[in-house]
Amino acid sequence: MSTTGDVPELVRIPAGEFVMGTDDAEGYPEDGEGPPHLVALPAYDIAPTTVTNAEFARFVAATNHVTTAETLGSSFVFAGLLADDHPPTRAVRSAPWWREVEGACWRHPEGPESDIDDRSDHPVVHVSWTDAVAFCAWSGTRLPTEAEWECAARGGIAQARYPWGDDREPEGRHMMNVFQGQFPEQNTGDDGWIGPCPVRSFPPNGFGLYEMTGNVWEWCADWFSPHAYALSSPLNPQGPSTGENRVMRGGSYLCHDSYCNRYRVAARSANSPDSSAGNIGFRVARSA
């Protein structure tokens, strides 16, 4: 089942019901993670991985798309990935580990001196929601709704904390790429990675989908509201009709239980549609 824009084979998620959301004590009530509620979805298709640098490069070659970060001339990079002698840059006041780096974009993830020559199978990053939608238009796909994303991430396991179950590291095995050590000063890389890892680095979930948690945040189609669940339809919900920020799901390689354990399948976050950073990517979906 190929698409017009050379996107990998998509995985069919069968029609059915699942319990969306959580009242887990580890969650963030202010994010609107609950209450748990039954949702029914028609069958749909979703990509087994996030869009890679190689796939995004083919899109850019075919369309001459210029990303939001390239237009603005900068994007945000985790300070721990910058060279020790990198020139001082503006930091985010509330999160000083984020540095605005001139020239950072999908081609140059840590700034002009970096490249993706050996990262073709890594998830594309520094892409805004607008960039993701443009890729979807080219490839004959769309972004998944938040409900579709969570259903897919659960892999058929009801109400588990992670795509594989309730234990973050079952029998001591690392199952996703998140921050290990003391955030933000020291990442031990115990899971094998310091920054983003190549797609398919960790075992797939029950639906055959990779890195649904950890690695990079994934844009969803929906507008974000912490009150969305209280107002949404139980049948194929599409999210609020308006908003300021778009939903992101899955957490990233920077999530750490000391400040942001949003690598759980029920966790939610959001960002403005023109935002980009070195830990934001996306995967595509399509109606069956």
Disulfide bonds with the S-S distance in Angstrom:
none
